Amino acid sequence: MAEAAVGALGASATLVASKVGYSLAFTARHENNYRAEVLDTERISDAIMKARKSGDVSERDFIALLEQRSISIEHTTRYYRSIEEYKDVSALHVTEKLAKRDCVRKNKDPSQRWARA
């Protein structure tokens, strides 16, 4: 009987460790994706500013690109906040953690960002 209890305890510990590992990997992947999004936005913004200074972009196009940049920054900020909210939820609150994970994935959607388009 004691062997069964030790086995069950070991299985529980393994399950918890795998979930913690998955949670950390999930967070790391999304934080890396967030950093890539920020770098893409900065790179494209720099290219827009250079094109504007050289006269390659009209005033109208420049304003449209600035608006798109603003939207991209807003979406990226929302993505970052969802990652932070996911990290703030305890692993013991499984349903809330799953809901936050879905929120992170929804906010990651690259179709919302101009940098990927």
C-alpha positions as CSV (number, residue, x, y, z in Angstrom):
1,M,0.0,0.0,0.0
2,A,2.8,2.4,0.8
3,E,4.4,1.7,-2.6
4,A,1.1,2.7,-4.3
5,A,1.1,6.0,-2.3
6,V,4.7,6.7,-3.1
7,G,4.0,5.9,-6.8
8,A,1.0,8.3,-6.8
9,L,3.0,11.0,-5.1
10,G,5.8,10.6,-7.7
11,A,3.3,10.7,-10.5
12,S,1.7,13.9,-9.1
13,A,5.2,15.5,-8.7
14,T,6.0,14.6,-12.3
15,L,2.8,16.1,-13.6
16,V,3.2,19.3,-11.6
17,A,6.8,19.6,-12.8
18,S,5.8,19.1,-16.5
19,K,3.0,21.7,-16.1
20,V,5.4,24.2,-14.6
21,G,7.9,23.5,-17.3
22,Y,5.3,24.0,-20.0
23,S,4.2,27.3,-18.4
24,L,7.7,28.6,-18.4
25,A,8.3,27.6,-22.0
26,F,5.0,29.1,-23.0
27,T,5.9,32.4,-21.4
28,A,9.5,32.4,-22.8
29,R,8.2,31.8,-26.4
30,H,5.7,34.6,-26.1
31,E,8.2,37.0,-24.6
32,N,10.6,36.3,-27.4
33,N,7.8,36.8,-29.9
34,Y,7.0,40.1,-28.2
35,R,10.6,41.3,-28.5
36,A,10.7,40.4,-32.1
37,E,7.5,42.4,-32.7
38,V,9.0,45.4,-31.0
39,L,12.2,45.1,-33.1
40,D,10.2,44.8,-36.3
41,T,8.1,47.8,-35.5
42,E,11.3,49.9,-34.7
43,R,13.0,48.7,-37.8
44,I,10.1,49.6,-40.0
45,S,9.6,52.9,-38.3
46,D,13.2,53.8,-38.9
47,A,12.8,52.9,-42.6
48,I,9.7,55.1,-42.8
49,M,11.5,58.0,-41.2
50,K,14.4,57.7,-43.6
51,A,12.1,57.5,-46.6
52,R,10.2,60.6,-45.4
53,K,13.5,62.6,-45.0
54,S,14.6,61.6,-48.5
55,G,11.3,62.5,-50.0
56,D,10.4,58.9,-51.1
57,V,7.1,59.0,-49.2
58,S,4.3,61.5,-49.7
59,E,2.8,63.4,-46.8
60,R,-0.5,61.4,-47.1
61,D,1.3,58.0,-47.2
62,F,3.5,59.1,-44.3
63,I,0.5,60.0,-42.1
64,A,-1.2,56.6,-43.0
65,L,2.0,54.8,-42.1
66,L,2.2,56.6,-38.8
67,E,-1.4,55.6,-38.0
68,Q,-0.5,52.0,-38.8
69,R,2.6,52.3,-36.5
70,S,0.3,53.6,-33.7
71,I,-2.1,50.6,-34.2
72,S,0.9,48.2,-34.2
73,I,2.2,49.7,-30.9
74,E,-1.2,49.4,-29.3
75,H,-1.6,45.8,-30.3
76,T,1.9,44.9,-29.1
77,T,1.3,46.6,-25.8
78,R,-1.9,44.6,-25.4
79,Y,0.0,41.4,-26.2
80,Y,2.6,42.3,-23.6
81,R,0.0,43.0,-21.0
82,S,-1.7,39.6,-21.7
83,I,1.7,37.9,-21.2
84,E,2.2,39.6,-17.8
85,E,-1.4,38.7,-16.7
86,Y,-0.7,35.1,-17.6
87,K,2.4,35.1,-15.5
88,D,0.6,36.7,-12.6
89,V,-2.0,33.8,-12.4
90,S,-1.0,31.0,-10.1
91,A,-0.6,27.5,-11.6
92,L,-3.1,26.3,-9.0
93,H,-5.9,28.3,-10.7
94,V,-6.1,26.0,-13.7
95,T,-9.2,27.4,-15.4
96,E,-8.0,31.0,-15.0
97,K,-4.5,30.1,-16.3
98,L,-6.1,28.4,-19.4
99,A,-8.2,31.5,-20.0
100,K,-5.2,33.8,-19.8
101,R,-3.2,31.5,-22.1
102,D,-6.0,31.7,-24.7
103,C,-5.9,35.5,-24.3
104,V,-2.2,35.6,-24.9
105,R,-2.6,33.5,-28.0
106,K,-5.4,35.7,-29.3
107,N,-3.3,38.9,-28.7
108,K,-0.4,37.3,-30.5
109,D,-2.3,37.1,-33.8
110,P,0.1,38.5,-36.4
111,S,-2.7,39.6,-38.7
112,Q,-3.3,42.4,-36.2
113,R,0.2,43.8,-36.8
114,W,1.3,45.9,-39.7
115,A,5.0,44.8,-39.2
116,R,4.1,41.3,-40.4
117,A,1.9,42.4,-43.3
